[in-house]
């Protein structure tokens, strides 16, 4: 089973759009603020928010940067 992590920060409109999309599609995900957990952000080379990672174990299977509904739809299935 894949694990979905969404890197976000407060007051980020695209971050809110991604959350609303994933919530509407029923996708379970973890919310991480890269400023609160910089080690995890460095580990996965997250440089901007929102960034959604689909992980298989520790391996990144998919990386979506920004609000990209067509790409997000792929993980909502």
N, CA, C and O atoms as CSV, one atom per row, in Angstrom:
chain,resi,resn,atom,element,x,y,z
A,1,UNK,N,N,0.844,-1.190,0.000
A,1,UNK,CA,C,0.000,0.000,0.000
A,1,UNK,C,C,0.882,1.243,0.000
A,1,UNK,O,O,1.854,1.326,0.750
A,2,UNK,N,N,0.543,2.183,-0.825
A,2,UNK,CA,C,1.307,3.416,-0.929
A,2,UNK,C,C,0.972,4.352,0.225
A,2,UNK,O,O,-0.116,4.311,0.800
A,3,UNK,N,N,1.933,5.185,0.536
A,3,UNK,CA,C,1.782,6.209,1.565
A,3,UNK,C,C,1.855,7.559,0.851
A,3,UNK,O,O,2.744,7.777,0.028
A,4,UNK,N,N,0.935,8.458,1.159
A,4,UNK,CA,C,0.899,9.775,0.531
A,4,UNK,C,C,1.251,10.818,1.594
A,4,UNK,O,O,0.641,10.870,2.662
A,5,UNK,N,N,2.245,11.642,1.277
A,5,UNK,CA,C,2.642,12.733,2.166
A,5,UNK,C,C,2.472,14.039,1.412
A,5,UNK,O,O,2.894,14.165,0.262
A,6,UNK,N,N,1.852,15.004,2.065
A,6,UNK,CA,C,1.680,16.331,1.474
A,6,UNK,C,C,2.461,17.330,2.315
A,6,UNK,O,O,2.179,17.521,3.498
A,7,UNK,N,N,3.439,17.961,1.693
A,7,UNK,CA,C,4.211,19.010,2.351
A,7,UNK,C,C,3.487,20.321,2.093
A,7,UNK,O,O,3.189,20.665,0.949
A,8,UNK,N,N,3.206,21.051,3.172
A,8,UNK,CA,C,2.414,22.268,3.079
A,8,UNK,C,C,2.836,23.252,4.159
A,8,UNK,O,O,3.599,22.917,5.065
A,9,UNK,N,N,2.324,24.471,4.043
A,9,UNK,CA,C,2.496,25.447,5.116
A,9,UNK,C,C,1.204,26.235,5.258
A,9,UNK,O,O,0.357,26.213,4.365
A,10,UNK,N,N,1.052,26.928,6.371
A,10,UNK,CA,C,-0.135,27.739,6.619
A,10,UNK,C,C,-0.187,28.895,5.627
A,10,UNK,O,O,0.847,29.331,5.120
A,11,UNK,N,N,-1.370,29.381,5.356
A,11,UNK,CA,C,-1.580,30.532,4.469
A,11,UNK,C,C,-1.049,30.296,3.052
A,11,UNK,O,O,-0.508,31.206,2.425
A,12,UNK,N,N,-1.208,29.080,2.563
A,12,UNK,CA,C,-0.754,28.717,1.217
A,12,UNK,C,C,-1.987,28.284,0.427
A,12,UNK,O,O,-2.515,27.192,0.638
A,13,UNK,N,N,-2.437,29.141,-0.476
A,13,UNK,CA,C,-3.655,28.848,-1.236
A,13,UNK,C,C,-3.533,27.558,-2.057
A,13,UNK,O,O,-4.440,26.727,-2.005
A,14,UNK,N,N,-2.434,27.361,-2.821
A,14,UNK,CA,C,-2.323,26.093,-3.554
A,14,UNK,C,C,-2.320,24.869,-2.623
A,14,UNK,O,O,-2.827,23.810,-2.992
A,15,UNK,N,N,-1.753,25.014,-1.426
A,15,UNK,CA,C,-1.759,23.907,-0.453
A,15,UNK,C,C,-3.200,23.556,-0.078
A,15,UNK,O,O,-3.563,22.383,0.001
A,16,UNK,N,N,-4.014,24.591,0.151
A,16,UNK,CA,C,-5.422,24.373,0.486
A,16,UNK,C,C,-6.178,23.730,-0.681
A,16,UNK,O,O,-7.053,22.891,-0.468
A,17,UNK,N,N,-5.842,24.120,-1.906
A,17,UNK,CA,C,-6.495,23.542,-3.085
A,17,UNK,C,C,-6.173,22.052,-3.189
A,17,UNK,O,O,-7.048,21.238,-3.486
A,18,UNK,N,N,-4.908,21.704,-2.941
A,18,UNK,CA,C,-4.512,20.287,-2.991
A,18,UNK,C,C,-5.252,19.500,-1.914
A,18,UNK,O,O,-5.763,18.412,-2.180
A,19,UNK,N,N,-5.310,20.044,-0.702
A,19,UNK,CA,C,-6.019,19.365,0.391
A,19,UNK,C,C,-7.484,19.144,0.041
A,19,UNK,O,O,-8.016,18.051,0.234
A,20,UNK,N,N,-8.135,20.185,-0.473
A,20,UNK,CA,C,-9.552,20.069,-0.834
A,20,UNK,C,C,-9.754,18.995,-1.897
A,20,UNK,O,O,-10.703,18.214,-1.820
A,21,UNK,N,N,-8.869,18.952,-2.885
A,21,UNK,CA,C,-8.968,17.952,-3.951
A,21,UNK,C,C,-8.807,16.543,-3.379
A,21,UNK,O,O,-9.620,15.661,-3.657
A,22,UNK,N,N,-7.762,16.334,-2.585
A,22,UNK,CA,C,-7.509,15.000,-2.020
A,22,UNK,C,C,-8.631,14.581,-1.075
A,22,UNK,O,O,-9.042,13.420,-1.068
A,23,UNK,N,N,-9.130,15.536,-0.269
A,23,UNK,CA,C,-10.235,15.226,0.646
A,23,UNK,C,C,-11.493,14.828,-0.139
A,23,UNK,O,O,-12.182,13.874,0.224
A,24,UNK,N,N,-11.780,15.563,-1.210
A,24,UNK,CA,C,-12.959,15.273,-2.028
A,24,UNK,C,C,-12.874,13.887,-2.652
A,24,UNK,O,O,-13.886,13.202,-2.801
A,25,UNK,N,N,-11.653,13.474,-3.018
A,25,UNK,CA,C,-11.458,12.168,-3.649
A,25,UNK,C,C,-11.290,11.037,-2.633
A,25,UNK,O,O,-11.197,9.870,-3.011
A,26,UNK,N,N,-11.251,11.385,-1.342
A,26,UNK,CA,C,-11.131,10.358,-0.305
A,26,UNK,C,C,-9.734,9.777,-0.157
A,26,UNK,O,O,-9.573,8.650,0.311
A,27,UNK,N,N,-8.720,10.545,-0.556
A,27,UNK,CA,C,-7.332,10.078,-0.450
A,27,UNK,C,C,-6.813,10.349,0.960
A,27,UNK,O,O,-6.904,11.474,1.451
A,28,UNK,N,N,-6.275,9.333,1.605
A,28,UNK,CA,C,-5.655,9.504,2.919
A,28,UNK,C,C,-4.232,10.000,2.724
A,28,UNK,O,O,-3.502,9.492,1.874
A,29,UNK,N,N,-3.843,10.989,3.510
A,29,UNK,CA,C,-2.502,11.544,3.377
A,29,UNK,C,C,-2.045,12.145,4.693
A,29,UNK,O,O,-2.850,12.500,5.554
A,30,UNK,N,N,-0.739,12.247,4.825
A,30,UNK,CA,C,-0.133,12.889,5.991
A,30,UNK,C,C,0.218,14.320,5.617
A,30,UNK,O,O,0.692,14.580,4.511
A,31,UNK,N,N,-0.012,15.241,6.532
A,31,UNK,CA,C,0.347,16.645,6.317
A,31,UNK,C,C,1.643,16.931,7.061
A,31,UNK,O,O,1.758,16.657,8.255
A,32,UNK,N,N,2.608,17.480,6.353
A,32,UNK,CA,C,3.896,17.815,6.954
A,32,UNK,C,C,4.237,19.258,6.597
A,32,UNK,O,O,4.190,19.640,5.428
A,33,UNK,N,N,4.577,20.049,7.594
A,33,UNK,CA,C,5.095,21.393,7.347
A,33,UNK,C,C,6.613,21.259,7.290
A,33,UNK,O,O,7.230,20.890,8.289
A,34,UNK,N,N,7.230,21.551,6.143
A,34,UNK,CA,C,8.686,21.351,6.020
A,34,UNK,C,C,9.493,22.234,6.963
A,34,UNK,O,O,10.656,21.942,7.243
A,35,UNK,N,N,8.887,23.308,7.452
A,35,UNK,CA,C,9.592,24.174,8.400
A,35,UNK,C,C,9.589,23.561,9.795
A,35,UNK,O,O,10.479,23.838,10.599
A,36,UNK,N,N,8.583,22.721,10.085
A,36,UNK,CA,C,8.519,22.026,11.363
A,36,UNK,C,C,9.315,20.729,11.348
A,36,UNK,O,O,9.757,20.260,12.397
A,37,UNK,N,N,9.498,20.152,10.175
A,37,UNK,CA,C,10.218,18.880,10.031
A,37,UNK,C,C,11.227,18.995,8.885
A,37,UNK,O,O,11.094,18.312,7.870
A,38,UNK,N,N,12.240,19.861,9.048
A,38,UNK,CA,C,13.188,20.087,7.948
A,38,UNK,C,C,13.985,18.846,7.554
A,38,UNK,O,O,14.387,18.717,6.398
A,39,UNK,N,N,14.219,17.935,8.491
A,39,UNK,CA,C,14.982,16.727,8.163
A,39,UNK,C,C,14.231,15.869,7.148
A,39,UNK,O,O,14.831,15.319,6.224
A,40,UNK,N,N,12.915,15.759,7.325
A,40,UNK,CA,C,12.117,14.977,6.381
A,40,UNK,C,C,12.074,15.671,5.021
A,40,UNK,O,O,12.138,15.015,3.981
A,41,UNK,N,N,11.967,16.987,5.035
A,41,UNK,CA,C,11.968,17.744,3.780
A,41,UNK,C,C,13.285,17.554,3.027
A,41,UNK,O,O,13.286,17.392,1.807
A,42,UNK,N,N,14.390,17.575,3.745
A,42,UNK,CA,C,15.705,17.363,3.120
A,42,UNK,C,C,15.807,15.930,2.597
A,42,UNK,O,O,16.298,15.699,1.492
A,43,UNK,N,N,15.345,14.977,3.394
A,43,UNK,CA,C,15.417,13.567,2.988
A,43,UNK,C,C,14.736,13.337,1.644
A,43,UNK,O,O,15.245,12.593,0.805
A,44,UNK,N,N,13.573,13.982,1.438
A,44,UNK,CA,C,12.824,13.783,0.201
A,44,UNK,C,C,13.019,14.921,-0.808
A,44,UNK,O,O,12.308,15.005,-1.809
A,45,UNK,N,N,13.989,15.788,-0.530
A,45,UNK,CA,C,14.359,16.879,-1.451
A,45,UNK,C,C,13.164,17.767,-1.807
A,45,UNK,O,O,12.953,18.111,-2.970
A,46,UNK,N,N,12.392,18.126,-0.787
A,46,UNK,CA,C,11.256,19.019,-0.976
A,46,UNK,C,C,11.762,20.447,-0.878
A,46,UNK,O,O,12.337,20.844,0.136
A,47,UNK,N,N,11.545,21.221,-1.942
A,47,UNK,CA,C,12.045,22.599,-1.990
A,47,UNK,C,C,10.940,23.625,-2.058
A,47,UNK,O,O,11.189,24.817,-1.882
A,48,UNK,N,N,9.708,23.177,-2.314
A,48,UNK,CA,C,8.581,24.106,-2.423
A,48,UNK,C,C,7.318,23.415,-1.939
A,48,UNK,O,O,7.243,22.187,-1.890
A,49,UNK,N,N,6.330,24.221,-1.584
A,49,UNK,CA,C,5.032,23.679,-1.186
A,49,UNK,C,C,3.970,24.242,-2.102
A,49,UNK,O,O,4.104,25.373,-2.569
A,50,UNK,N,N,2.930,23.497,-2.372
A,50,UNK,CA,C,2.725,22.134,-1.911
A,50,UNK,C,C,3.497,21.126,-2.763
A,50,UNK,O,O,3.640,21.284,-3.976
A,51,UNK,N,N,3.979,20.105,-2.102
A,51,UNK,CA,C,4.577,18.956,-2.770
A,51,UNK,C,C,3.909,17.709,-2.215
A,51,UNK,O,O,3.876,17.500,-1.002
A,52,UNK,N,N,3.380,16.885,-3.105
A,52,UNK,CA,C,2.756,15.626,-2.718
A,52,UNK,C,C,3.669,14.503,-3.180
A,52,UNK,O,O,4.073,14.444,-4.341
A,53,UNK,N,N,3.985,13.616,-2.250
A,53,UNK,CA,C,4.808,12.447,-2.563
A,53,UNK,C,C,3.984,11.186,-2.376
A,53,UNK,O,O,3.251,11.048,-1.397
A,54,UNK,N,N,4.109,10.271,-3.319
A,54,UNK,CA,C,3.539,8.940,-3.172
A,54,UNK,C,C,4.720,8.011,-2.953
A,54,UNK,O,O,5.596,7.881,-3.808
A,55,UNK,N,N,4.728,7.363,-1.785
A,55,UNK,CA,C,5.854,6.519,-1.402
A,55,UNK,C,C,5.460,5.050,-1.389
A,55,UNK,O,O,4.342,4.682,-1.026
A,56,UNK,N,N,6.411,4.232,-1.795
A,56,UNK,CA,C,6.316,2.791,-1.622
A,56,UNK,C,C,7.464,2.457,-0.684
A,56,UNK,O,O,8.617,2.373,-1.106
A,57,UNK,N,N,7.145,2.268,0.574
A,57,UNK,CA,C,8.206,2.159,1.580
A,57,UNK,C,C,8.855,3.519,1.719
A,57,UNK,O,O,8.187,4.491,2.073
A,58,UNK,N,N,10.143,3.603,1.447
A,58,UNK,CA,C,10.869,4.872,1.503
A,58,UNK,C,C,11.147,5.436,0.107
A,58,UNK,O,O,11.761,6.494,-0.031
A,59,UNK,N,N,10.692,4.723,-0.922
A,59,UNK,CA,C,10.991,5.106,-2.303
A,59,UNK,C,C,9.874,5.988,-2.869
A,59,UNK,O,O,8.698,5.632,-2.805
A,60,UNK,N,N,10.257,7.135,-3.419
A,60,UNK,CA,C,9.292,8.045,-4.032
A,60,UNK,C,C,8.863,7.481,-5.383
A,60,UNK,O,O,9.676,7.341,-6.297
A,61,UNK,N,N,7.586,7.163,-5.494
A,61,UNK,CA,C,7.025,6.651,-6.740
A,61,UNK,C,C,6.512,7.782,-7.622
A,61,UNK,O,O,6.544,7.700,-8.850
A,62,UNK,N,N,6.033,8.853,-6.960
A,62,UNK,CA,C,5.482,9.983,-7.711
A,62,UNK,C,C,5.684,11.253,-6.892
A,62,UNK,O,O,5.580,11.234,-5.666
A,63,UNK,N,N,5.973,12.356,-7.577
A,63,UNK,CA,C,6.156,13.668,-6.949
A,63,UNK,C,C,5.315,14.661,-7.744
A,63,UNK,O,O,5.473,14.801,-8.957
A,64,UNK,N,N,4.421,15.346,-7.038
A,64,UNK,CA,C,3.560,16.346,-7.672
A,64,UNK,C,C,3.806,17.669,-6.957
A,64,UNK,O,O,3.587,17.788,-5.752
A,65,UNK,N,N,4.262,18.655,-7.714
A,65,UNK,CA,C,4.570,19.961,-7.144
A,65,UNK,C,C,3.516,20.948,-7.620
A,65,UNK,O,O,3.276,21.084,-8.820
A,66,UNK,N,N,2.891,21.634,-6.673
A,66,UNK,CA,C,1.842,22.588,-7.005
A,66,UNK,C,C,0.489,21.908,-7.100
A,66,UNK,O,O,0.362,20.708,-6.860
A,67,UNK,N,N,-0.520,22.695,-7.453
A,67,UNK,CA,C,-1.876,22.163,-7.609
A,67,UNK,C,C,-2.058,21.742,-9.057
A,67,UNK,O,O,-2.291,22.576,-9.932
A,68,UNK,N,N,-1.952,20.447,-9.304
A,68,UNK,CA,C,-2.063,19.876,-10.645
A,68,UNK,C,C,-3.142,18.789,-10.608
A,68,UNK,O,O,-2.838,17.616,-10.394
A,69,UNK,N,N,-4.404,19.185,-10.817
A,69,UNK,CA,C,-5.511,18.229,-10.685
A,69,UNK,C,C,-5.369,16.971,-11.528
A,69,UNK,O,O,-5.704,15.881,-11.065
A,70,UNK,N,N,-4.865,17.103,-12.789
A,70,UNK,CA,C,-4.758,15.897,-13.628
A,70,UNK,C,C,-3.760,14.911,-13.033
A,70,UNK,O,O,-3.987,13.702,-13.080
A,71,UNK,N,N,-2.659,15.407,-12.474
A,71,UNK,CA,C,-1.678,14.504,-11.868
A,71,UNK,C,C,-2.214,13.945,-10.540
A,71,UNK,O,O,-2.018,12.770,-10.231
A,72,UNK,N,N,-2.885,14.792,-9.765
A,72,UNK,CA,C,-3.451,14.337,-8.498
A,72,UNK,C,C,-4.530,13.285,-8.716
A,72,UNK,O,O,-4.704,12.383,-7.896
A,73,UNK,N,N,-5.255,13.407,-9.829
A,73,UNK,CA,C,-6.296,12.424,-10.138
A,73,UNK,C,C,-5.708,11.016,-10.211
A,73,UNK,O,O,-6.373,10.043,-9.855
A,74,UNK,N,N,-4.468,10.910,-10.671
A,74,UNK,CA,C,-3.814,9.610,-10.779
A,74,UNK,C,C,-3.636,8.894,-9.461
A,74,UNK,O,O,-3.648,7.664,-9.419
A,75,UNK,N,N,-3.471,9.645,-8.377
A,75,UNK,CA,C,-3.306,8.988,-7.076
A,75,UNK,C,C,-4.645,8.809,-6.379
A,75,UNK,O,O,-4.729,8.126,-5.358
A,76,UNK,N,N,-5.694,9.419,-6.923
A,76,UNK,CA,C,-7.018,9.334,-6.310
A,76,UNK,C,C,-7.777,8.085,-6.751
A,76,UNK,O,O,-8.909,7.864,-6.322
A,77,UNK,N,N,-7.162,7.271,-7.602
A,77,UNK,CA,C,-7.882,6.103,-8.116
A,77,UNK,C,C,-7.580,4.870,-7.317
A,77,UNK,O,O,-8.105,3.797,-7.616
